[in-house]
């Protein structure tokens, strides 16, 4: 690689850039490269403001896209090809009975210059073990102890084998932070990743720069800005005008516009399963099971798919999963216990006097790919005879009222999110959160799958759990969406997320 401070090299690049700009004005010629290409910079677009950067207490995609892998690293990384790479742990050993994991912690510094210690690792894992985010804490259900072995190693002991534990060490459950900076994590998370957060301005932007203390190879792009542009059309306009370099996550409400404007031809379009999401209705578990089933019968999955105008990017399903998960099934008579039947639903409303039961539908007013399904779902349920009132609230209020509400503060809602089935695991109804789903049978099926020692047994048990979820009509899947992103054609190096949905900056380059 030629050093960027070489004057001749920079002059040559400047001349090439100017030539490209001239060619771009000629019909049929390629567009000029981004003005950031010669500045070691890039600008990305976020569609939502996370409100907090505390990944130990929030699982919003708007947070997990940017902080994990870039700023804060997990113990290990699970790669697309099935291999495992070092993260905060430079090596590890796993006992034959899969009950003891010993992690050797690398010599490294956090982005604030403080040394990474074994104590920080023990603190971080214990924090995630107690996390209110079920995807984090679920990884530790079989963990009996997390201990410092010596100044280089941490030993984690399990009471039983756990597939969730090992996979969690390469996801958000395995993220490592400095204990001394824990109090500022909501606004300034610190980690050992290739970048550090310079600033976070709510509803405006994130600013990142290369972490000079990073233990690995320095990334090719020094500075990264993430602009928060909640209006999707405005984001696409900014990309087409060259003001930004990528919309790495394009929500389903923009897919039809994306194709109509030919942006899939002007820019590099990527699809990737990690950022794909199921869209699903959530029906409060407190409601009678037969009432839940009647509500589920009003859901015409194809109508939702058609409304987004991009069936190439979404598949109808009754299974809470994505197509890359082996227990997934597309919509079929065999996999849908309560297929669309509006007349049948109307008959049940009349037969059981469901119209006398007031129901509240909580919907998001400022998340288009969720407000659109609500626009379909509410009038359809009302047309079937349900006494349903819509309560439309913004994401900030929804996060407080719905996500943190105990007991759940709604009867019906619609949501998109991780296709992680463990988030619904809950054996005690008194512990029900926003998901409203607490089933001892479902929780046991997941626990049995977690202990499975073979892939065949694991798949069979996950299929059993998926069927329980379908039958109970609390989490009612509608469609499974692909992850879709657009990048400047000259911005290369995109890799599929390795840490949940996190978009990794480091591999990207001009």
C-alpha positions in Angstrom: 0.0 0.0 0.0 1.4 3.5 -0.9 1.4 5.8 2.1 -1.3 8.4 2.0 1.2 11.2 2.9 3.1 10.6 -0.4 2.7 14.0 -2.2 3.1 12.5 -5.7 0.6 9.9 -4.9 -2.0 12.4 -3.6 -1.4 14.6 -6.6 -2.1 11.7 -8.9 -5.2 10.8 -7.1 -6.4 14.4 -7.2 -5.9 14.4 -11.0 -7.8 11.1 -11.4 -10.6 12.4 -9.3 -10.9 15.5 -11.4 -10.9 13.4 -14.6 -13.6 11.2 -13.2 -15.8 14.2 -12.4 -15.5 15.4 -16.0 -16.4 11.9 -17.3 -19.4 11.7 -15.0 -21.0 14.6 -16.8 -20.9 12.6 -20.1 -24.1 10.5 -20.6 -23.5 6.8 -20.0 -20.2 7.4 -18.1 -19.7 6.2 -14.5 -20.3 8.6 -11.6 -17.4 10.3 -9.9 -15.9 8.8 -6.8 -17.1 10.1 -3.5 -15.2 13.2 -2.4 -14.4 11.3 0.8 -12.4 8.7 -1.1 -9.2 10.8 -0.9 -9.8 11.9 2.6 -9.9 8.5 4.4 -13.5 9.2 5.3 -16.9 7.8 4.8 -20.4 8.9 5.7 -23.1 6.3 6.4 -26.8 6.8 7.2 -28.7 5.5 10.2 -32.5 5.5 10.1 -33.1 5.7 13.8 -31.7 7.3 16.9 -31.0 4.6 19.6 -31.5 7.0 22.6 -28.8 5.1 24.5 -25.6 3.4 23.7 -25.8 1.1 26.6 -25.8 -2.3 24.8 -26.1 -4.1 28.2 -29.7 -2.8 28.7 -30.9 -2.1 25.1 -31.1 -4.4 22.1 -32.3 -1.8 19.6 -30.9 -2.4 16.1 -30.3 1.4 16.0 -27.6 0.8 18.6 -26.2 -2.6 17.7 -25.5 -1.6 14.1 -22.7 0.7 15.1 -21.1 0.0 18.5 -20.4 -3.8 18.6 -17.4 -4.9 16.6 -16.4 -1.4 15.8 -15.9 0.1 19.3 -16.5 -2.9 21.6 -15.4 -6.4 20.8 -16.6 -9.8 21.9 -14.3 -12.5 23.2 -14.3 -14.3 19.8 -15.7 -13.8 16.3 -17.7 -16.5 14.4 -17.0 -16.2 10.7 -19.3 -16.9 7.8 -17.3 -20.0 6.8 -17.8 -21.5 10.3 -14.4 -20.7 11.6 -13.7 -18.9 14.9 -11.3 -15.9 15.1 -9.8 -14.3 18.2 -11.3 -11.2 19.6 -10.6 -10.0 23.1 -9.5 -13.6 23.8 -6.4 -14.5 21.8 -7.0 -18.2 22.4 -9.3 -20.6 24.3 -9.7 -24.2 25.3 -12.9 -26.1 25.8 -13.1 -29.3 27.9 -14.3 -32.5 26.3 -17.5 -32.4 28.3 -18.1 -28.8 27.2 -18.5 -27.7 30.7 -15.2 -25.7 31.1 -14.1 -22.8 28.9 -10.7 -21.1 29.5 -10.1 -17.8 27.7 -6.6 -16.4 27.4 -7.0 -12.6 27.3 -4.8 -10.7 24.9 -2.4 -7.9 25.8 -4.3 -4.8 24.6 -5.5 -1.4 25.6 -9.0 0.1 25.6 -9.5 3.1 23.3 -9.1 5.4 26.4 -5.6 4.1 26.8 -6.3 2.0 29.9 -5.0 -1.6 29.8 -7.4 -4.4 29.3 -7.5 -6.7 32.3 -8.9 -10.0 33.3 -11.0 -8.2 35.9 -12.6 -6.2 33.1 -13.5 -9.4 31.3 -15.0 -11.0 34.5 -17.0 -7.8 35.1 -18.3 -7.6 31.5 -19.5 -11.2 31.4 -21.2 -11.0 34.8 -22.9 -7.8 33.6 -24.2 -9.5 30.6 -25.3 -12.4 32.7 -27.6 -10.0 34.6 -28.6 -8.0 31.5 -32.3 -7.3 31.2 -31.9 -8.0 27.4 -32.8 -11.6 27.1 -30.5 -12.2 24.1 -27.6 -11.3 26.4 -28.6 -13.2 29.6 -29.8 -16.3 27.7 -26.2 -17.1 26.9 -25.5 -17.5 30.6 -28.4 -19.7 31.7 -26.0 -22.7 32.2 -23.1 -20.7 33.6 -22.3 -21.5 37.2 -19.2 -19.4 37.7 -17.0 -16.8 35.9 -13.6 -16.6 37.6 -10.2 -15.0 37.2 -7.7 -17.9 36.8 -4.6 -15.7 36.7 -3.6 -12.4 35.2 -4.0 -13.8 31.7 -7.0 -16.2 31.9 -10.6 -16.4 32.7 -12.4 -19.7 33.4 -16.1 -20.1 32.8 -17.7 -23.2 34.3 -21.1 -24.5 33.1 -23.5 -26.7 34.9 -24.5 -28.4 31.6 -23.5 -28.1 27.9 -24.8 -25.0 26.3 -24.8 -24.1 22.6 -26.1 -20.6 23.5 -23.1 -19.9 25.7 -20.5 -20.5 23.1 -22.4 -18.7 20.3 -23.0 -15.8 22.8 -19.3 -15.3 23.3 -19.2 -14.1 19.7 -22.2 -11.9 19.9 -23.4 -9.1 22.1 -23.4 -11.3 25.2 -19.6 -11.6 24.9 -18.8 -7.8 24.5 -16.0 -6.6 26.8 -16.0 -3.1 28.4 -13.7 -1.5 31.1 -15.3 -1.7 34.5 -14.0 1.8 35.3 -16.0 3.4 32.5 -19.2 1.5 33.0 -21.1 4.6 34.3 -20.6 6.4 31.0 -21.6 3.6 28.7 -24.9 5.2 27.7 -23.2 8.1 26.0 -19.5 7.0 25.5 -19.0 3.2 25.3 -15.3 2.2 25.5 -13.8 -0.9 24.0 -10.8 -2.5 22.3 -12.2 -2.3 18.7 -10.6 -0.7 15.7 -12.6 2.5 16.1 -13.5 4.8 19.0 -16.5 6.9 19.4 -15.7 10.6 19.2 -19.2 11.9 19.8 -22.8 10.9 19.8 -25.4 13.7 19.2 -28.9 12.5 19.8 -31.1 12.6 16.6 -28.1 13.9 14.7 -25.0 11.8 14.3 -22.3 9.5 15.5 -18.7 10.4 14.8 -16.0 7.7 14.9 -12.2 7.7 14.3 -9.6 5.1 14.3 -8.6 3.7 17.7 -4.8 4.4 17.9 -4.6 1.8 20.7 -6.2 -1.0 18.6 -4.3 -4.3 18.9 -4.9 -5.3 15.2 -4.2 -3.8 11.8 -5.3 -0.2 11.4 -8.4 0.2 9.2 -8.0 1.9 5.8 -10.6 4.5 6.5 -9.8 6.8 9.4 -13.0 8.7 10.1 -16.5 7.5 9.9 -19.7 9.7 10.3 -23.1 8.1 10.7 -25.8 10.6 10.0 -29.2 9.9 11.6 -31.7 10.6 8.8 -35.1 9.2 9.8 -36.8 10.1 6.6 -35.9 7.2 4.2 -36.5 9.1 1.0 -34.2 11.9 2.3 -31.6 9.3 2.9 -31.9 7.9 -0.6 -31.7 11.4 -2.0 -28.6 12.1 0.0 -27.0 8.9 -1.4 -27.9 9.8 -5.0 -26.6 13.3 -4.6 -23.2 12.0 -3.3 -23.7 13.6 0.2 -23.4 10.2 1.9 -21.7 7.0 0.9 -24.0 4.2 2.0 -27.4 3.3 3.4 -26.3 0.0 4.8 -29.8 -0.8 6.1 -32.7 0.0 3.9 -36.0 -0.7 5.5 -38.7 -2.6 3.6 -40.8 0.6 3.2 -38.2 1.9 0.8 -37.7 -1.2 -1.4 -40.3 -0.3 -4.0 -38.8 3.2 -4.3 -35.3 1.8 -4.5 -36.2 -0.3 -7.5 -38.4 2.4 -9.2 -35.5 4.9 -9.1 -33.0 2.4 -10.4 -30.8 2.8 -7.4 -29.9 -0.9 -7.4 -28.2 -0.2 -10.7 -26.5 3.1 -9.8 -25.1 1.7 -6.5 -23.8 -1.6 -5.1 -26.8 -3.4 -3.5 -26.1 -6.1 -1.0 -28.4 -8.5 0.7 -27.4 -10.3 3.9 -29.4 -12.5 6.3 -28.0 -11.1 9.6 -29.8 -7.8 9.3 -32.9 -9.4 7.9 -35.8 -9.4 10.3 -39.1 -11.1 10.8 -42.1 -8.8 11.1 -44.7 -10.2 13.5 -47.7 -9.4 15.5 -47.6 -9.7 19.3 -50.8 -10.5 21.1 -50.8 -10.2 24.8 -50.6 -13.5 26.6 -53.2 -12.5 29.1 -55.9 -12.7 26.4 -57.8 -15.9 26.0 -56.0 -18.4 23.7 -59.1 -18.7 21.5 -59.3 -14.9 21.2 -55.6 -14.8 20.2 -56.2 -17.5 17.5 -59.2 -15.5 16.1 -57.0 -12.4 15.9 -54.3 -14.3 14.1 -56.8 -15.4 11.5 -57.2 -11.8 10.3 -53.6 -11.6 9.1 -53.3 -11.9 5.4 -49.6 -12.3 4.9 -49.6 -11.6 1.2 -51.4 -8.3 1.7 -48.5 -7.1 3.9 -45.9 -8.3 1.3 -47.8 -6.6 -1.5 -48.1 -3.4 0.5 -44.3 -3.0 0.6 -44.1 -3.7 -3.2 -41.0 -5.8 -3.1 -41.8 -9.4 -2.7 -38.3 -10.2 -4.0 -37.0 -9.2 -0.6 -39.5 -10.8 1.8 -41.1 -14.2 2.2 -44.4 -15.0 3.9 -44.0 -17.1 6.9 -45.7 -18.4 10.0 -42.4 -19.4 11.7 -40.4 -17.0 13.9 -37.1 -17.4 12.1 -35.2 -16.3 9.0 -34.5 -18.5 5.9 -30.9 -19.0 7.0 -32.0 -20.7 10.2 -32.5 -24.4 9.8 -35.9 -24.6 11.6 -37.4 -21.9 9.3 -40.5 -22.7 7.1 -42.1 -20.6 4.5 -45.9 -20.1 4.7 -47.7 -23.4 4.0 -50.8 -25.3 5.1 -48.4 -27.5 7.2 -46.6 -24.6 8.9 -49.5 -22.2 9.5 -52.0 -23.3 12.2 -54.1 -20.2 11.8 -54.1 -19.2 8.1 -55.9 -16.1 6.9 -59.7 -16.6 7.2 -61.5 -13.3 7.7 -64.9 -14.9 7.5 -63.9 -17.5 10.1 -62.6 -14.8 12.4 -65.9 -12.8 12.0 -67.8 -16.0 12.9 -65.7 -16.5 16.1 -66.2 -12.8 17.1 -70.0 -13.3 16.9 -70.0 -16.7 18.5 -67.9 -15.7 21.5 -69.0 -12.0 21.8 -65.4 -10.8 21.3 -66.8 -7.4 20.3 -67.6 -6.7 23.9 -63.9 -6.9 24.9 -62.0 -3.6 24.4 -58.6 -4.1 22.9 -55.7 -1.6 22.6 -53.4 -1.7 19.6 -50.1 0.0 20.3 -48.3 1.1 17.1 -45.1 3.0 16.3 -45.8 6.3 14.6 -42.3 7.1 13.4 -41.0 3.8 12.1 -42.4 3.4 8.6 -41.8 -0.3 8.1 -43.9 -0.9 11.3 -46.5 1.8 10.9 -47.5 0.4 7.4 -48.3 -3.1 8.8 -50.3 -1.4 11.5 -52.2 0.5 8.9 -53.3 -2.8 7.4 -53.7 -4.8 10.6 -55.9 -2.4 12.6 -58.7 -1.8 10.1 -58.7 -5.6 9.2 -59.2 -6.6 12.8 -61.8 -3.9 13.2 -63.6 -5.1 10.1 -63.7 -8.6 11.6 -65.7 -7.1 14.5 -63.0 -6.7 17.1 -63.4 -3.7 19.5 -59.9 -2.4 18.7 -58.5 1.1 19.4 -55.2 2.2 18.0 -52.7 4.1 20.2 -49.9 5.5 17.9 -46.8 6.6 19.8 -43.2 7.5 18.8 -40.2 5.2 19.3 -39.0 7.0 22.4 -42.3 6.6 24.1 -42.8 3.1 22.7 -39.4 2.1 24.1 -40.5 3.2 27.6 -44.1 2.1 27.6 -43.9 -1.1 25.6 -40.3 -2.5 25.8 -40.0 -1.7 29.5 -43.7 -2.2 30.5 -44.3 -4.9 33.1 -46.9 -6.2 32.9 -47.4 -5.5 29.2 -49.2 -2.3 28.4 -51.0 -3.3 25.2 -53.2 -6.0 23.8 -51.8 -6.1 20.2 -48.8 -4.6 18.5 -46.5 -5.2 15.5 -42.8 -5.5 15.7 -39.6 -6.3 13.6 -36.4 -7.5 15.2 -33.9 -10.2 15.7 -35.0 -13.7 14.8 -33.6 -15.0 18.1 -36.1 -17.5 19.6 -34.5 -17.3 23.1 -35.9 -13.8 23.6 -39.4 -15.3 24.2 -38.1 -17.8 26.7 -39.9 -17.2 30.1 -41.1 -19.9 32.4 -43.0 -17.6 34.8 -45.9 -15.5 33.6 -45.3 -13.0 36.4 -42.0 -12.1 34.7 -43.6 -11.3 31.4 -42.2 -8.2 29.6 -43.2 -6.5 26.4 -43.0 -9.8 24.5 -45.9 -11.1 26.7 -44.8 -14.6 26.0 -44.1 -16.9 28.9 -44.5 -20.6 28.3 -42.9 -23.3 30.4 -43.3 -25.7 27.5 -41.6 -23.4 25.0 -38.9 -22.5 27.5 -38.2 -26.2 28.2 -38.0 -27.0 24.5 -35.4 -24.3 24.1 -33.5 -25.5 27.1 -33.4 -29.0 25.7 -32.2 -27.7 22.4 -29.4 -25.8 24.2 -28.1 -29.0 25.8 -28.2 -30.9 22.5 -24.8 -32.5 21.7 -25.6 -33.2 18.0 -26.8 -30.9 15.2 -29.6 -33.4 14.4 -30.9 -33.3 18.0 -30.6 -29.5 18.1 -32.6 -29.0 14.9 -35.4 -31.4 16.0 -35.8 -29.6 19.3 -35.7 -26.1 17.7 -38.4 -27.3 15.3 -40.5 -28.4 18.3 -40.0 -25.0 20.0 -41.0 -23.2 16.7 -44.2 -25.3 16.6 -45.1 -24.4 20.2 -44.7 -20.7 19.4 -46.9 -21.0 16.3 -49.6 -22.8 18.1 -49.9 -20.4 21.0 -50.6 -17.4 18.8 -48.8 -14.9 21.0 -45.9 -14.2 18.6 -47.6 -14.4 15.1 -45.0 -14.1 12.3 -46.1 -12.4 9.1 -43.1 -12.0 6.7 -39.3 -12.7 6.9 -37.4 -9.7 5.4 -33.9 -9.8 3.8 -31.3 -7.3 4.9 -30.7 -4.8 2.1 -28.1 -2.1 1.8 -26.8 0.3 -0.8 -23.1 1.4 -1.1 -21.2 3.8 -3.3 -19.8 1.6 -6.1 -16.2 2.6 -5.1 -16.7 1.7 -1.4 -15.5 -1.9 -1.3 -15.0 -4.6 1.3 -18.4 -5.1 2.8 -18.6 -8.3 4.9 -21.7 -9.8 6.5 -22.1 -9.0 10.2 -20.3 -11.3 12.6 -21.5 -9.8 15.8 -25.3 -9.9 15.6 -26.3 -7.1 13.1 -23.2 -4.9 13.5 -21.9 -3.3 10.3 -18.1 -3.6 10.5 -16.3 -0.4 9.4 -12.8 -1.9 9.3 -13.0 -4.0 6.2 -14.4 -1.1 4.1 -12.1 0.8 1.9 -12.0 3.0 -1.2 
